[in-house]
Amino acid sequence: MADNLQKQLDKRGMTVADLSEALNFKYSTVRDWIKGNTYPRIDKIEMMANYFNISKSDLVERKTDKISSNNDPIDLSELANTDDDAVWDKLVSSGGRPLTEKDKAMIRLVFADRWDEITQKAKDIDNNNNNK
C-alpha cells in the first residue's frame, strides 16, 4: 500500500501535503501511510482511489510481481514518445522503485534529443564486441 500510494503521488508530482490538503486528511496520517507505519481504513482508500481515478486494488495490491515478471524486451525508442504505463513499468529506479514523472521526462528528453547519437554509440559497441 505504501509503495503504491507513493507511486501515485510521484506520478502526479504531488507531495504528502498536497494529498492531505486535497482530501482533507491529516498530514501526519498520510505520512504514516506512506512510511507503512499505519494502514488507511477502506473509506480512505476509496477516497484516494477516486481522487487518483484508479481502482482500490491499484492502491492495495502488490505491484512488484507485475513489474518483475514482465520480461518482454523494452524498445528504447518507445521511451522518447510514450506515456504508456506498460512500457514505463518495465523500468525502475536504481533503488527498485517506480520511476517518477520527473525521471520519465528526463529520459524522454535524452532519447528524443540524442537518439541518433545513442544509436550510433550502440552500433559502435556492437562492432567493437564483434571484432574481439
C-alpha positions in Angstrom: 0.0 0.0 0.0 2.7 2.5 1.0 4.7 1.9 -2.3 1.6 2.2 -4.4 0.5 5.4 -2.7 4.0 6.9 -3.2 3.9 5.8 -6.8 0.6 7.7 -7.3 2.0 10.8 -5.7 5.2 10.6 -7.8 3.2 10.0 -11.0 1.4 13.3 -10.4 4.3 15.2 -8.9 2.4 15.5 -5.6 3.6 15.6 -2.0 2.1 14.2 1.1 1.0 17.7 2.0 -0.7 18.1 -1.4 -2.7 14.9 -0.9 -3.5 15.8 2.7 -4.9 19.1 1.6 -6.8 17.8 -1.4 -8.7 15.2 0.6 -8.7 16.9 4.0 -6.6 14.2 5.7 -4.2 14.9 8.5 -0.7 15.3 7.1 0.8 13.0 9.8 -1.8 10.3 8.9 -0.9 10.3 5.2 2.8 10.4 6.1 2.3 7.3 8.3 0.6 5.5 5.4 3.5 6.4 3.1 6.0 5.1 5.6 4.0 2.0 6.1 3.5 2.7 9.8 -0.3 2.5 9.6 -2.9 1.4 7.1 -5.8 3.5 5.9 -9.4 2.4 6.5 -11.3 1.3 3.5 -13.3 4.5 3.2 -10.0 6.5 3.0 -8.7 4.0 0.4 -11.8 4.5 -1.7 -11.5 8.3 -1.4 -7.9 8.1 -2.6 -8.7 5.7 -5.4 -11.5 8.1 -6.6 -9.2 11.1 -6.3 -6.4 9.4 -8.4 -9.1 7.9 -10.8 -7.8 4.3 -10.2 -9.2 1.2 -8.7 -8.8 0.4 -5.0 -6.8 -2.6 -5.9 -4.2 -0.3 -7.6 -3.6 1.0 -4.1 -3.7 -2.1 -2.0 -2.3 -4.9 -4.2 1.4 -5.6 -4.5 2.6 -4.4 -7.9 6.2 -5.7 -7.9 5.1 -9.1 -9.2 3.8 -7.4 -12.4 7.0 -5.5 -12.9 9.4 -8.3 -12.2 7.5 -11.0 -14.1 7.3 -8.9 -17.2 10.4 -10.0 -19.2 9.4 -8.6 -22.6 12.2 -6.6 -24.1 12.0 -2.9 -23.9 12.1 -1.0 -27.2 14.1 2.0 -26.0 12.9 4.1 -29.0 9.4 3.9 -27.5 10.6 5.8 -24.4 11.1 9.0 -26.3 7.4 9.3 -27.3 5.2 7.3 -24.9 3.2 7.8 -21.8 2.1 4.2 -21.8 2.5 2.9 -18.3 3.0 -0.7 -19.6 6.3 0.5 -21.2 7.4 2.6 -18.3 6.5 0.0 -15.7 9.3 -2.2 -17.1 11.8 0.3 -15.8 12.6 1.0 -12.2 14.9 3.4 -10.5 18.2 2.3 -9.1 16.5 1.8 -5.8 13.9 -0.6 -7.3 11.1 2.0 -7.0 9.0 3.0 -10.0 10.3 6.0 -11.9 8.9 9.3 -11.0 7.3 11.5 -13.7 10.4 13.7 -13.5 12.6 10.7 -14.2 10.5 9.8 -17.2 10.5 13.3 -18.6 14.3 13.5 -18.4 14.7 10.1 -20.1 12.3 11.2 -22.9 14.3 14.3 -23.4 17.6 12.4 -23.6 16.2 9.9 -26.1 14.3 12.4 -28.2 17.2 14.9 -28.4 20.0 12.5 -28.8 18.5 9.4 -30.4 20.9 9.4 -33.4 23.9 9.7 -31.2 22.7 7.0 -28.8 22.0 4.5 -31.7 25.4 5.2 -33.2 27.2 4.6 -29.9 25.2 1.3 -29.6 26.4 0.3 -33.1 30.0 1.2 -32.2 29.8 -1.0 -29.1 28.3 -3.9 -31.1 31.0 -3.5 -33.7 33.8 -3.5 -31.1 32.3 -6.6 -29.4 32.1 -8.4 -32.8 35.7 -7.5 -33.6 37.1 -9.2 -30.4 
